[in-house]
Amino acid sequence: MAFLSQQVFASRRAEMQRFMDKHRLDAVGFLTPDNVFYGTNFLPDVQPWERPIAAIIPRDGAPFLILNELSTTHLAVARERGTIWIDDVTIYSEHPRLRDRRWLISQWSNLLAERLDESGLRDARIGVDSANGLLSRAAAQLGSLEIVPLEREMRELRWVKHPEELDLIRQAAALTDWGQERFRAELRPGRVVQELDFTMSAILADEAARRFNGEHCEIRSFTLSGPDSAAPHGCGAASGKRVEVGHGIVNVLIVRLNGLAVENERTWFCGNPTPEQVRAFEAASAAQTAAIAELRTGNALCNVDTAALDTIERAGYGDRVLHRTGHGIGINNHEFPDDMAFNLRPLRSNEVYSAEPGIYIPGLGGFRHDDTVIVGDQPEVVTVAPKDLASQTVS
């Protein structure tokens, strides 16, 4: 099994304690799904806007978790598997029924207030990642409890990855590399683009079942073909679109394994590319190479974007850039920091980023490779599928 272990929790708990010391907190409270996972190793299966959840991690003392009853079986399986890090879990009910339920969803604030009181946090200062009315109503019931919104500051907790997280990222990357090779075999003219994506997802799911039997692997595949690829995330009218001879194609594979994500994107050609396509492809490739070289420990984060943009501008495509060069990757495939172009702070070892500069030419298409890269004295590119022109051309 490759689920994260208690050693990761110990490491994260130490980081949370340093965070609490820095911000003079008695506890941190996670109320958003990705952060609840960060603090508990439990992947929430609800949307907290309709079924609120909370993980409270005190500076000292035992943490506790509040879940909706929809998660009852999910929780039981996680406990049997030994992967959830918090033992103290309270479940509230969706609605009243004949069988006894102490807490209802309408009493969520009362439940949180009682649990905080029981945990000695009645007069605490608690940093949270999401301030809302439910929290305010809980705080109003408890002495001088202070709720401190620190969503932006909490992002730093997830920047640097534990070795076990990096191992999951490498395993997920290997699956996406395998998928890119299979994409070559599936790419042909006349194929409906959405059907191709469903086929690729099925192929990857079957391989994931072989590699990660009994674990949690989420898969996303989407393809942008021809002129539609000039829109980085699609044109919004994909139904019925087909791959055609002469199309440049941006293929996106995203895998999230036991809570850790990777991105792997390649630009392909169905048939031999035109000289214009080759020029744009080579400029985007060179820009990505320049960006990856900057993902070094101690280097300013903004230098990654600058290196890519300088390369693109020298190639004459400076007016064909629609987005930054990359973003953090981890619990989600789009993580913070998201301000690569303007972030002056030095990179830390074992942060993980996408490197995906793109060139987008209306009427022709988009040109973008995306690799997942671990920051170090030398950048470690974990997605290693071929991306040279010859490899990416399917005749």
For each residue, the residues with C-beta under 8 A, 3 or more apart:
1: 81 214 215
2: 167 168 171 212 215 257 258
3: 41 81 83 215 216 258
4: 8 9 41 83 162 164 165 168 258 259
5: 8 9 164
6: 9 10 85
7: 10 11 162 164
8: 4 5 11 12 41 162 164 165
9: 4 5 6 12 13 41 85
10: 6 7 13 14
11: 7 8 14 15 162
12: 8 9 15 16 38 39 157 162
13: 9 10 16 17 57
14: 10 11 17 18
15: 11 12 18 19 157
16: 12 13 19 20 28 39 57 157
17: 13 14 20 21 59
18: 14 15 21 22
19: 15 16 22 23 25 28 127 153 154 156 157
20: 16 17 23 24 25 26 27 28 59 127
21: 17 18 24 59
22: 18 19
23: 19 20 127 148 150 153
24: 20 21 125
25: 19 20 28 59 124 125 126 127 148
26: 20 58 59 121 124 125 126
27: 20 56 57 58 59 121 124 126 127
28: 16 19 20 25 39 56 57 126 127 128 150 154
29: 54 55 56 57 126 127 128 129 135 147
30: 35 36 38 39 40 54 55 56 57 128 129
31: 35 36 48 52 53 54 55 128 129 130 132 135
32: 35 36 48 129 130
33: 36 37 43 44 47 48 53
34: 37 38 158 331 332
35: 30 31 32 38 39 55 129 154
36: 30 31 32 33 39 40 42 44 53 54 55 65
37: 33 34 40 41 42 43 44 259 331
38: 12 30 34 35 157 158 331
39: 12 16 28 30 35 36 55 57 63 85 86
40: 30 36 37 55 63 65 84 85 86
41: 3 4 8 9 37 78 83 84 85 259
42: 36 37 65 74 75 78 83 84 85 86
43: 33 37 216 259
44: 33 36 37 48 53 67 71
45: 70 71 74
46: 50 51 53 67 68 70 71
47: 33 50 51
48: 31 32 33 44 51 52 53 130
49: 52
50: 46 47
51: 46 47 48 68 70 94 105
52: 31 48 49 66 68 105 108 134
53: 31 33 36 44 46 48 65 66 67 68
54: 29 30 31 36 65 66 112
55: 29 30 31 35 36 39 40 63 64 65 66 86
56: 27 28 29 30 63 64 65 115 116 119 121 126
57: 13 16 27 28 29 30 39 63
58: 26 27 61 62 63 119 120 121 124
59: 17 20 21 25 26 27
60:
61: 58 119 120
62: 58 87 88 119
63: 39 40 55 56 57 58 86 88
64: 55 56 86 88 89 90 115 119
65: 36 40 42 53 54 55 56 86 88 89 90
66: 52 53 54 55 89 90 91 92 108 111 112 115
67: 44 46 53 71 72 75 89 90 91 92
68: 46 51 52 53 71 91 92 94 105
69: 72 91 92 93 94 101
70: 45 46 51 94
71: 44 45 46 67 68 74 75 91
72: 67 69 75 76 91
73: 76 77
74: 42 45 71 77 78
75: 42 67 71 72 78 79 84 89 91
76: 72 73 79 80
77: 73 74 80 81
78: 41 42 74 75 81 83 84
79: 75 76 82 84
80: 76 77
81: 1 3 77 78
82: 79
83: 3 4 41 42 78
84: 40 41 42 75 78 79 89
85: 6 9 39 40 41 42
86: 39 40 42 55 63 64 65 89
87: 62
88: 62 63 64 65
89: 64 65 66 67 75 84 86
90: 64 65 66 67 103 111 115
91: 66 67 68 69 71 72 75 103
92: 66 67 68 69 101 103 104 105 107 108 111
93: 69 96 97 101 103 104 105
94: 51 68 69 70 105
95: 104 105
96: 93 101 104
97: 93 101
98:
99:
100:
101: 69 92 93 96 97 104
102:
103: 90 91 92 93 107 108 110 111
104: 92 93 95 96 101 107
105: 51 52 68 92 93 94 95 108
106:
107: 92 103 104 110 111
108: 52 66 92 103 105 111 112 134
109: 112 113 134 135 137 138 141
110: 103 107 113 114 138 141
111: 66 90 92 103 107 108 114 115
112: 54 66 108 109 115 116 134 135 138
113: 109 110 116 117 138 139 141 142
114: 110 111 117 118
115: 56 64 66 90 111 112 118 119
116: 56 112 113 119 121 122 124 126 138 142 145
117: 113 114 121 122 142
118: 114 115
119: 56 58 61 62 64 115 116
120: 58 61 124
121: 26 27 56 58 116 117 124 126 142 145
122: 116 117 142 143 145
123: 142 143 144 145
124: 25 26 27 58 116 120 121 145 146
125: 24 25 26 146 148
126: 25 26 27 28 29 56 116 121 145 146 147 148
127: 19 20 23 25 27 28 29 148 149 150 153 154
128: 28 29 30 31 131 135 147 148 149 150 151
129: 29 30 31 32 35 150 151 154
130: 31 32 48 135 149 151
131: 128 135 136 147 149
132: 31 135 136
133: 136 137
134: 52 108 109 112 137 138
135: 29 31 109 112 128 130 131 132 138 139 147
136: 131 132 133 139 140 147
137: 109 133 134 140 141
138: 109 110 112 113 116 134 135 141 142 145
139: 113 135 136 142 145 146 147
140: 136 137
141: 109 110 113 137 138
142: 113 116 117 121 122 123 138 139 145
143: 122 123
144: 123
145: 116 121 122 123 124 126 138 139 142
146: 124 125 126 139
147: 29 126 128 131 135 136 139
148: 23 25 125 126 127 128
149: 127 128 130 131
150: 23 28 127 128 129 153 154
151: 128 129 130 154 155
152: 155
153: 19 23 127 150 156
154: 19 28 35 127 129 150 151 157
155: 151 152 158 159 336 337
156: 19 153 159
157: 12 15 16 19 38 154
158: 34 38 155 328 330 331 335 336
159: 155 156 328 330 336 337 348 351
160: 348 349 350 351
161: 165 166 169 260 330 350 351 352 374
162: 4 7 8 11 12 165 166
163: 166 167 350
164: 4 5 7 8 167 168
165: 4 8 161 162 168 169 260 330
166: 161 162 163 169 170 350 352 374
167: 2 163 164 170 171
168: 2 4 164 165 171 172 257 258 259 260
169: 161 165 166 172 173 257 260 261 262 329 352 372 374 382
170: 166 167 173 174 382
171: 2 167 168 174 175 211 212 257
172: 168 169 175 176 217 255 256 257 260 261 262
173: 169 170 176 177 255 262 264 372 382 383 384
174: 170 171 177 178
175: 171 172 178 179 204 207 208 211 217 255 257
176: 172 173 179 180 253 254 255 262 263 264 383 385
177: 173 174 180 181 264 383 384 385
178: 174 175 181 182 204 207
179: 175 176 182 183 200 203 204 207 221 253 255 264
180: 176 177 183 184 251 253 264 266 385 386
181: 177 178 184 185 385
182: 178 179 185 186 200 203 204
183: 179 180 186 187 200 251 253 266 268
184: 180 181 187 268 394
185: 181 182
186: 182 183 191 196 199 200 203
187: 183 184 191 196 243 249 268 270 394
188: 191 243 270 394
189: 242 243 244 245 270 271
190: 242 243 244
191: 186 187 188 195 196 242 243
192: 195 196 240 241 242
193: 196 197 223 224 225 228 238 241 242 243
194: 197 198 238 239 241
195: 191 192 198 199
196: 186 187 191 192 193 199 200 223 243
197: 193 194 200 201 221 222 223
198: 194 195 201 202
199: 186 195 196 202 203
200: 179 182 183 186 196 197 203 204 221 223 253
201: 197 198 204 205 219 220 221
202: 198 199 205 206
203: 179 182 186 199 200 206 207
204: 175 178 179 182 200 201 207 208 219 221 253 255
205: 201 202 208 209 217 219
206: 202 203 209 210
207: 175 178 179 203 204 210 211
208: 175 204 205 211 212 217 219 255
209: 205 206 212 213
210: 206 207 213
211: 171 175 207 208
212: 2 171 208 209 215 216 217 257 258
213: 209 210
214: 1
215: 1 2 3 212 257 258
216: 3 43 212 257 258 259
217: 172 175 205 208 212 255 256 257 258
218: 255 256 257
219: 201 204 205 208 253 254 255
220: 201 252 253 254 255
221: 179 197 200 201 204 251 252 253 254
222: 197 234 252
223: 193 196 197 200 243 249 250 251 252
224: 193 228 229 231 232 234 235 249 250 251 252 365 366
225: 193 228 229 241 242 243 244 247 249 270
226: 229 241 243 244 246 247 248 249 365
227: 230 362 363 364 365
228: 193 224 225 231 234 235 238 241 365
229: 224 225 226 247 248 249 250 360 365 366
230: 227 360 361 362 363 364 365 366
231: 224 228 234 235 236 360 366
232: 224 322 323 358 360 366 368
233:
234: 222 224 228 231 238
235: 224 228 231 238
236: 231
237: 241
238: 193 194 228 234 235 241
239: 194
240: 192
241: 192 193 194 225 226 228 237 238
242: 189 190 191 192 193 225
243: 187 188 189 190 191 193 196 223 225 226 247 249 270
244: 189 190 225 226 247 270
245: 189 270 271
246: 226 270 271 274
247: 225 226 229 243 244 269 270 271 365
248: 226 229 267 268 269 273 277 281 364 365 366 367
249: 187 223 224 225 226 229 243 267 268 269 270 365
250: 223 224 229 265 266 267 268 365 366 367 368
251: 180 183 221 223 224 265 266 267 268
252: 220 221 222 223 224 263 264 265 370
253: 176 179 180 183 200 204 219 220 221 263 264 265
254: 176 219 220 221 261 262 263 264 333
255: 172 173 175 176 179 204 208 217 218 219 220 261 262 264
256: 172 217 218 259 260 261 262 332 333
257: 2 168 169 171 172 175 212 215 216 217 218 260 261
258: 2 3 4 168 212 215 216 217
259: 4 37 41 43 168 216 256 331
260: 161 165 168 169 172 256 257 330 331
261: 169 172 254 255 256 257 329 330 331 332 333
262: 169 172 173 176 254 255 256 329 333 372 382 383
263: 176 252 253 254 329 333 354 356 370 371 372 383
264: 173 176 177 179 180 252 253 254 255 370 371 372 383 385
265: 250 251 252 253 356 368 369 370
266: 180 183 250 251 369 385 387 392
267: 248 249 250 251 281 284 366 367 368 369 387 392
268: 183 184 187 248 249 250 251 392 393 394
269: 247 248 249 272 273 277 281 392 393 394
270: 187 188 189 225 243 244 245 246 247 249 394
271: 189 245 246 247 393 394 395
272: 269 393 395
273: 248 269 277 278 281 389 393
274: 246 277 278
275: 278 279
276: 279 280 361 364
277: 248 269 273 274 280 281 364 365 367
278: 273 274 275 281 282 389
279: 275 276 282 283 315
280: 276 277 283 284 317 320 359 361 364 367
281: 248 267 269 273 277 278 284 285 367 389 392
282: 278 279 285 286 315 389
283: 279 280 286 287 311 312 315 316 317 359 367
284: 267 280 281 287 288 312 357 358 359 367 368 369
285: 281 282 288 289 369 387 388
286: 282 283 289 290 311 315
287: 283 284 290 291 307 308 309 311 312 315 325 357 359
288: 284 285 291 292 308 355 356 357 369 371
289: 285 286 292 293
290: 286 287 293 294 307 308 310 311
291: 287 288 294 295 304 305 307 308 325 326 355 357
292: 288 289 295 355 371 373 379 381
293: 289 290 296 307 379
294: 290 291 299 303 304 306 307
295: 291 292 299 304 347 353 355 373 375 379
296: 293 299 347 375 376 377 378 379
297: 346 347 348 349 375 376 377
298: 346 347
299: 294 295 296 303 304 346 347
300: 303 343 344 345 346 347
301: 304 337 340 343 344 345 346 347
302: 305 306 340 341 342 343 344
303: 294 299 300 306 307
304: 291 294 295 299 301 307 308 325 326 340 353 355
305: 291 302 308 309 324 325 326 340 341
306: 294 302 303 309 310 341
307: 287 290 291 293 294 303 304 310 311
308: 287 288 290 291 304 305 311 312 325 355 357
309: 287 305 306 312 313 318 321 325 357
310: 290 306 307 313 314
311: 283 286 287 290 307 308 314 315 357
312: 283 284 287 308 309 315 317 318 320 321 357 359
313: 309 310 316 317 318
314: 310 311
315: 279 282 283 286 287 311 312
316: 283 313
317: 280 283 312 313 320 321 359
318: 309 312 313 321
319:
320: 280 312 317 359 360 361
321: 309 312 317 318 357 358 359 360
322: 232 358 360
323: 232 358
324: 305 327 338 339 340 341
325: 287 291 304 305 308 309 340 341 355 356 357
326: 291 304 305 340 353 354 355 356 357 370
327: 324 334 335 336 337 338 340 353 354
328: 158 159 334 335 336 337 338 351 352 353
329: 169 261 262 263 332 333 334 335 352 353 354 372
330: 158 159 161 165 260 261 335 352
331: 34 37 38 158 259 260 261 335
332: 34 256 261 329 335
333: 254 256 261 262 263 329 354
334: 327 328 329 338
335: 158 327 328 329 330 331 332 338
336: 155 158 159 327 328
337: 155 159 301 327 328 340 343
338: 324 327 328 334 335
339: 324 342 343
340: 301 302 304 305 324 325 326 327 337 343 353
341: 302 305 306 324 325
342: 302 339
343: 300 301 302 337 339 340
344: 300 301 302
345: 300 301
346: 297 298 299 300 301
347: 295 296 297 298 299 300 301 351 375
348: 159 160 297 351 375
349: 160 297 375 376 377
350: 160 161 163 166 374 375 376
351: 159 160 161 328 347 348 374 375
352: 161 166 169 328 329 330 372 373 374 375
353: 295 304 326 327 328 329 340 372 373 375
354: 263 326 327 329 333 370 371 372 373
355: 288 291 292 295 304 308 325 326 370 371 373
356: 263 265 288 325 326 368 369 370 371
357: 284 287 288 291 308 309 311 312 321 325 326 368
358: 232 284 321 322 323 366 367 368
359: 280 283 284 287 312 317 320 321 366 367 368
360: 229 230 231 232 320 321 322 365 366 367
361: 230 276 280 320 364 365 366 367
362: 227 230
363: 227 230
364: 227 230 248 276 277 280 361
365: 224 226 227 228 229 230 247 248 249 250 277 360 361
366: 224 229 230 231 232 248 250 267 358 359 360 361
367: 248 250 267 277 280 281 283 284 358 359 360 361
368: 232 250 265 267 284 356 357 358 359
369: 265 266 267 284 285 288 356 387
370: 252 263 264 265 326 354 355 356 383
371: 263 264 288 292 354 355 356 381 382 383
372: 169 173 262 263 264 329 352 353 354 381 382 383
373: 292 295 352 353 354 355 379 380 381 382
374: 161 166 169 350 351 352 379 380 382
375: 295 296 297 347 348 349 350 351 352 353 379
376: 296 297 349 350 379 380
377: 296 297 349
378: 296
379: 292 293 295 296 373 374 375 376
380: 373 374 376
381: 292 371 372 373 384
382: 169 170 173 262 371 372 373 374
383: 173 176 177 262 263 264 370 371 372
384: 173 177 381
385: 176 177 180 181 264 266
386: 180 391 392
387: 266 267 285 369 391 392
388: 285 391 392
389: 273 278 281 282 392 393
390: 393
391: 386 387 388
392: 266 267 268 269 281 386 387 388 389
393: 268 269 271 272 273 389 390
394: 184 187 188 268 269 270 271
395: 271 272
